[in-house]
Amino acid sequence: MLIGEVARRSGVSARMLRHYESLGLVRPSGRTGSGYREYSGEDIRRVFHIESLRSLGLSLREVGRALDDPGFTPSALVDDLVRQTRERIAAETELLTRLRRIDAAEPAGWGDVLQVVALLQALGSKSPDARQRAALASADGAPVPVDALVEAALSETEPNVAGAIRWALARSGDRGPALLAEGLGSPVPAVRERAVQSLAELPGDEATARLRDALANPDAVVRGHAALALGTRGATDAVPTLIDMIVEGRNDTDAADALSVLASDTATADRLAAGLVDRLAHDTAQAPARGRLTQALAGIPGARASRALEELSQDGDRAVALTAAYLLRQRDAR
């Protein structure tokens, strides 16, 4: 078969076939009487073998070794190709993410593009100061893409920088809550905590809805942060989680403060007092938990909480009784 026919049937150009020949990868087995290259069936199979190995990412030098060196084993080379491919995919994915973020910033000109690139680089800097400046740059109207801020918020370990990033997120538009909510499902506990802390500082109904969803999160830390944030927003569906926190001794002082904020009217205050008393009566908590529940009643106004404290002043647990009696005297003094 002549070179033109081989090229037509194989899809490998005549020029490339000549290049393969010059490298010694495949040599036509014969010549016609006129001196034209003539490929045998075995030659054509070798062409297809070359193309198959090239499709795996092998260089032409590696292809030659694979085909001609009996001692050449594929395992090490394939492992290396896997590593190179993963590195290339990671680099291309990073580039694609960066391009999408630049596009989301809607740059008006190359000056805007360069500004976004500089901010993205600063957010990924090893310097906490550089990361903080990048976050605060949004105050000057610099186009910091929301998903870049979310990524930074979920990975930041420096408290001051994290605060600046959350501040920037609160001013970044309406995509933040949904993106942060994805972080609540992270397998990394620290990432979940950063996600809910960032959500807690976002304004608006969507952030509140995402925090309500977080009350059902299997991570107690996430539930606690969500409940505290919802308490400051007047969301009474956080009450069961807040009482759980008091019983378990997790941020119990903050949880009690949140309950006192929620007790804004008589009806709500009485419901909160009833909830605390119910846990005192039926919970299997040890004495420290009963003491914390008693102390939480101090921040609940109204007659229901006062009656509960009067009853607790006669409690069989002396520490609880003394605490309740002291709190009653404080209420009377006020």
NUFI-677503 format. One record per residue (C-alpha): residue number from 1; residue in one letter; y, z, x. Coordinates in Angstrom, 1 decimal. Layout:
R lodren torgu     c2     c3     c1
R    NUM     a      Y      Z      X
...
//
This chain:
R lodren torgu     c2     c3     c1
R      1     m    0.0    0.0    0.0
R      2     l    3.4   -1.0    1.4
R      3     i    6.2    1.5    1.9
R      4     g    8.2    0.2   -1.1
R      5     e    5.3    0.7   -3.4
R      6     v    4.6    4.2   -2.0
R      7     a    8.2    5.1   -2.6
R      8     r    8.1    3.8   -6.1
R      9     r    4.9    5.7   -7.0
R     10     s    5.6    8.9   -5.2
R     11     g    9.3    9.3   -5.9
R     12     v    9.9    9.8   -2.1
R     13     s   12.5    7.4   -0.8
R     14     a   11.6    4.8    1.8
R     15     r   14.2    6.4    4.1
R     16     m   12.5    9.8    3.8
R     17     l    9.1    8.3    4.4
R     18     r   10.4    6.8    7.6
R     19     h   11.9   10.2    8.5
R     20     y    8.5   11.8    7.9
R     21     e    7.0    9.2   10.2
R     22     s    9.5    9.9   12.9
R     23     l    8.6   13.6   12.8
R     24     g    4.9   12.8   13.0
R     25     l    4.3   14.3    9.5
R     26     v    2.6   11.2    8.1
R     27     r    1.9    8.0    9.8
R     28     p    0.8    4.8    8.0
R     29     s   -2.8    4.1    8.9
R     30     g   -2.3    0.4    9.2
R     31     r   -0.1   -2.6    9.5
R     32     t   -0.1   -5.9    7.7
R     33     g   -0.4   -9.1    9.6
R     34     s    3.4   -9.3    9.4
R     35     g    3.8   -5.9   10.9
R     36     y    4.7   -4.0    7.7
R     37     r    3.6   -0.4    7.3
R     38     e    0.5    0.0    5.2
R     39     y   -0.4    3.4    3.7
R     40     s   -4.0    4.3    2.9
R     41     g   -5.1    6.6    0.0
R     42     e   -5.4    9.5    2.5
R     43     d   -1.8    8.8    3.8
R     44     i   -0.5    8.9    0.2
R     45     r   -2.3   12.2   -0.5
R     46     r   -0.7   13.6    2.7
R     47     v    2.8   12.5    1.3
R     48     f    2.1   14.5   -1.8
R     49     h    0.9   17.5    0.2
R     50     i    4.2   17.4    2.2
R     51     e    6.2   17.3   -1.0
R     52     s    4.2   20.2   -2.6
R     53     l    4.8   22.4    0.4
R     54     r    8.5   21.5    0.6
R     55     s    8.8   22.5   -3.0
R     56     l    7.8   26.1   -2.0
R     57     g   10.8   26.2    0.4
R     58     l    8.9   25.4    3.7
R     59     s   10.9   23.6    6.4
R     60     l    9.5   20.3    7.6
R     61     r    8.4   22.1   10.8
R     62     e    6.5   24.7    8.8
R     63     v    5.0   21.9    6.7
R     64     g    3.7   20.2    9.8
R     65     r    2.1   23.4   11.1
R     66     a    0.6   24.1    7.7
R     67     l   -1.1   20.7    7.6
R     68     d   -2.2   20.3   11.2
R     69     d   -2.7   23.8   12.7
R     70     p   -6.2   25.1   11.7
R     71     g   -5.1   28.6   12.8
R     72     f   -2.0   28.6   10.6
R     73     t   -2.5   31.1    7.8
R     74     p   -0.3   31.1    4.7
R     75     s   -0.1   34.8    3.9
R     76     a    2.7   35.9    6.4
R     77     l    4.7   32.7    5.6
R     78     v    4.4   33.1    1.9
R     79     d    5.5   36.8    2.2
R     80     d    8.5   35.7    4.2
R     81     l    9.3   33.0    1.6
R     82     v    9.1   35.6   -1.2
R     83     r   11.6   37.8    0.7
R     84     q   14.0   35.0    1.4
R     85     t   13.8   33.8   -2.2
R     86     r   14.6   37.3   -3.5
R     87     e   17.6   37.6   -1.1
R     88     r   18.8   34.2   -2.2
R     89     i   18.5   35.0   -5.9
R     90     a   20.3   38.3   -5.3
R     91     a   23.1   36.6   -3.5
R     92     e   23.4   33.9   -6.2
R     93     t   23.3   36.5   -9.0
R     94     e   26.1   38.4   -7.3
R     95     l   28.1   35.2   -6.9
R     96     l   27.5   34.3  -10.6
R     97     t   28.6   37.8  -11.7
R     98     r   31.8   37.5   -9.6
R     99     l   32.6   34.1  -11.0
R    100     r   32.1   35.3  -14.6
R    101     r   34.4   38.2  -14.0
R    102     i   37.1   36.0  -12.6
R    103     d   36.7   33.7  -15.6
R    104     a   36.9   36.7  -18.0
R    105     a   40.3   37.6  -16.4
R    106     e   41.6   34.2  -17.5
R    107     p   43.6   33.5  -14.3
R    108     a   46.6   31.2  -14.7
R    109     g   46.5   30.0  -11.2
R    110     w   44.9   30.5   -7.8
R    111     g   47.2   33.4   -7.1
R    112     d   45.6   35.2  -10.0
R    113     v   42.1   34.3   -8.8
R    114     l   42.8   35.7   -5.4
R    115     q   44.2   38.9   -7.0
R    116     v   41.0   39.4   -9.0
R    117     v   38.8   38.7   -6.0
R    118     a   40.8   41.3   -4.0
R    119     l   40.4   43.9   -6.8
R    120     l   36.7   43.3   -7.1
R    121     q   36.3   43.7   -3.4
R    122     a   38.3   46.9   -3.4
R    123     l   36.1   48.3   -6.3
R    124     g   33.1   47.7   -4.1
R    125     s   34.6   49.1   -1.0
R    126     k   33.1   52.0    1.0
R    127     s   36.5   53.6    1.1
R    128     p   37.1   56.0   -1.9
R    129     d   40.9   55.4   -1.5
R    130     a   40.5   51.7   -1.8
R    131     r   38.3   52.1   -4.9
R    132     q   40.8   54.5   -6.5
R    133     r   43.7   52.1   -5.8
R    134     a   41.8   49.2   -7.4
R    135     a   41.2   51.3  -10.5
R    136     l   44.8   52.4  -10.8
R    137     a   46.1   48.8  -10.2
R    138     s   45.4   48.2  -13.9
R    139     a   48.5   50.3  -14.6
R    140     d   50.5   47.4  -13.1
R    141     g   48.9   44.8  -15.3
R    142     a   46.4   43.7  -12.7
R    143     p   43.5   41.9  -14.3
R    144     v   40.5   44.2  -13.6
R    145     p   37.5   42.8  -15.6
R    146     v   36.0   45.4  -17.9
R    147     d   32.4   44.9  -16.8
R    148     a   33.4   45.5  -13.2
R    149     l   35.1   48.8  -14.2
R    150     v   32.0   49.8  -16.1
R    151     e   29.7   49.0  -13.2
R    152     a   32.0   51.1  -11.0
R    153     a   32.1   54.0  -13.4
R    154     l   28.3   54.1  -13.6
R    155     s   27.9   54.2   -9.8
R    156     e   30.9   56.2   -8.6
R    157     t   30.1   59.6   -7.1
R    158     e   33.6   60.7   -6.0
R    159     p   35.1   62.8   -8.8
R    160     n   38.7   61.7   -8.2
R    161     v   37.8   58.0   -8.0
R    162     a   35.6   58.4  -11.1
R    163     g   38.5   59.9  -13.0
R    164     a   40.7   57.0  -12.0
R    165     i   38.1   54.4  -13.1
R    166     r   37.6   56.2  -16.5
R    167     w   41.4   56.2  -16.9
R    168     a   41.4   52.5  -16.3
R    169     l   38.5   51.9  -18.7
R    170     a   40.4   53.7  -21.5
R    171     r   43.1   51.0  -21.1
R    172     s   40.9   48.0  -20.6
R    173     g   40.2   46.8  -24.1
R    174     d   37.4   47.0  -26.6
R    175     r   34.3   45.9  -24.6
R    176     g   34.0   49.2  -22.7
R    177     p   32.1   51.3  -25.3
R    178     a   29.3   48.7  -25.7
R    179     l   28.8   48.2  -22.0
R    180     l   28.8   51.9  -21.3
R    181     a   26.3   52.6  -24.1
R    182     e   23.9   50.4  -22.2
R    183     g   24.1   52.9  -19.3
R    184     l   22.8   55.6  -21.6
R    185     g   19.4   54.0  -21.4
R    186     s   19.3   54.0  -17.6
R    187     p   16.2   55.5  -15.9
R    188     v   18.6   57.4  -13.5
R    189     p   19.9   60.7  -15.0
R    190     a   23.1   60.6  -13.0
R    191     v   23.9   57.1  -14.4
R    192     r   23.3   58.3  -17.9
R    193     e   25.6   61.3  -17.4
R    194     r   28.4   59.1  -16.0
R    195     a   28.0   56.7  -18.9
R    196     v   28.5   59.5  -21.5
R    197     q   31.3   61.1  -19.6
R    198     s   33.1   57.7  -19.5
R    199     l   32.5   57.2  -23.2
R    200     a   33.9   60.6  -23.9
R    201     e   37.3   59.5  -22.5
R    202     l   37.5   56.2  -24.4
R    203     p   39.6   56.2  -27.6
R    204     g   38.8   54.5  -30.8
R    205     d   36.2   54.4  -33.5
R    206     e   33.6   52.4  -31.6
R    207     a   33.5   54.9  -28.8
R    208     t   33.1   57.7  -31.4
R    209     a   30.2   55.8  -33.0
R    210     r   28.5   55.3  -29.6
R    211     l   28.9   59.1  -29.0
R    212     r   27.3   59.8  -32.3
R    213     d   24.4   57.6  -31.3
R    214     a   24.1   59.6  -28.1
R    215     l   23.4   62.8  -30.1
R    216     a   19.9   61.4  -30.5
R    217     n   19.4   60.6  -26.8
R    218     p   16.3   62.2  -25.2
R    219     d   18.5   63.5  -22.3
R    220     a   19.8   66.9  -23.1
R    221     v   22.7   66.4  -20.7
R    222     v   23.8   63.3  -22.5
R    223     r   23.5   65.0  -25.9
R    224     g   25.6   67.9  -24.6
R    225     h   28.5   65.7  -23.3
R    226     a   28.5   63.7  -26.5
R    227     a   28.6   66.8  -28.7
R    228     l   31.5   68.3  -26.8
R    229     a   33.4   65.0  -27.0
R    230     l   32.7   64.7  -30.7
R    231     g   33.7   68.3  -31.3
R    232     t   37.2   67.6  -29.9
R    233     r   37.4   64.6  -32.3
R    234     g   36.5   66.7  -35.3
R    235     a   33.0   65.2  -35.9
R    236     t   30.9   67.9  -37.6
R    237     d   27.7   66.0  -37.0
R    238     a   27.9   67.4  -33.4
R    239     v   27.4   71.0  -34.7
R    240     p   23.5   71.2  -34.4
R    241     t   23.7   70.0  -30.8
R    242     l   26.5   72.5  -30.0
R    243     i   24.5   75.4  -31.4
R    244     d   21.5   74.2  -29.4
R    245     m   23.7   74.3  -26.3
R    246     i   24.7   77.9  -27.1
R    247     v   21.1   78.9  -27.6
R    248     e   19.9   77.2  -24.4
R    249     g   22.9   78.4  -22.3
R    250     r   24.0   74.9  -21.4
R    251     n   27.8   74.8  -21.3
R    252     d   27.6   77.4  -24.0
R    253     t   31.2   78.5  -23.6
R    254     d   32.5   74.9  -24.0
R    255     a   30.2   74.5  -27.0
R    256     a   31.5   77.7  -28.6
R    257     d   35.1   76.4  -28.0
R    258     a   34.2   73.1  -29.7
R    259     l   32.8   75.0  -32.7
R    260     s   36.1   77.0  -33.0
R    261     v   38.0   73.7  -32.9
R    262     l   35.8   72.3  -35.7
R    263     a   36.4   75.4  -37.9
R    264     s   39.7   74.0  -39.1
R    265     d   39.3   75.0  -42.8
R    266     t   37.6   77.8  -44.7
R    267     a   34.7   75.8  -46.0
R    268     t   33.9   74.3  -42.5
R    269     a   34.3   77.7  -40.9
R    270     d   31.9   79.3  -43.3
R    271     r   29.3   76.6  -42.7
R    272     l   29.6   77.1  -39.0
R    273     a   29.2   80.8  -39.3
R    274     a   26.1   80.3  -41.5
R    275     g   24.6   78.0  -38.9
R    276     l   25.1   80.5  -36.2
R    277     v   23.7   83.3  -38.3
R    278     d   20.7   81.2  -39.3
R    279     r   19.8   80.7  -35.6
R    280     l   20.2   84.4  -35.0
R    281     a   17.8   85.2  -37.8
R    282     h   15.2   82.6  -37.4
R    283     d   15.4   81.4  -33.8
R    284     t   12.8   82.7  -31.3
R    285     a   15.5   83.0  -28.7
R    286     q   15.5   85.8  -26.2
R    287     a   18.2   88.5  -26.1
R    288     p   20.7   86.5  -23.9
R    289     a   20.7   83.6  -26.4
R    290     r   21.3   86.1  -29.3
R    291     g   24.2   87.5  -27.3
R    292     r   25.7   84.0  -26.8
R    293     l   25.3   83.2  -30.6
R    294     t   27.1   86.5  -31.4
R    295     q   29.9   85.7  -29.0
R    296     a   30.3   82.2  -30.6
R    297     l   31.0   83.9  -33.9
R    298     a   34.2   85.3  -32.4
R    299     g   35.8   81.9  -32.4
R    300     i   34.9   81.2  -36.1
R    301     p   37.6   82.4  -38.5
R    302     g   36.9   83.6  -42.1
R    303     a   35.1   86.2  -44.1
R    304     r   31.6   84.8  -43.5
R    305     a   31.9   85.2  -39.7
R    306     s   33.4   88.7  -40.1
R    307     r   30.5   89.9  -42.4
R    308     a   28.0   88.5  -39.9
R    309     l   29.6   90.5  -37.1
R    310     e   29.5   93.6  -39.2
R    311     e   25.8   93.2  -39.8
R    312     l   25.2   92.4  -36.1
R    313     s   27.1   95.6  -35.1
R    314     q   24.0   97.4  -36.5
R    315     d   21.5   95.1  -34.7
R    316     g   18.5   96.6  -33.1
R    317     d   19.4   94.9  -29.8
R    318     r   22.0   97.3  -28.3
R    319     a   23.8   94.6  -26.3
R    320     v   24.2   92.4  -29.4
R    321     a   25.4   95.4  -31.5
R    322     l   28.0   96.4  -28.9
R    323     t   29.2   92.8  -28.5
R    324     a   29.5   92.4  -32.3
R    325     a   31.4   95.8  -32.6
R    326     y   33.8   94.8  -29.9
R    327     l   34.5   91.4  -31.4
R    328     l   35.1   93.1  -34.8
R    329     r   37.7   95.4  -33.2
R    330     q   39.4   92.3  -31.7
R    331     r   39.5   90.5  -35.0
R    332     d   41.0   93.6  -36.7
R    333     a   43.6   93.9  -34.0
R    334     r   44.7   90.3  -34.6
//
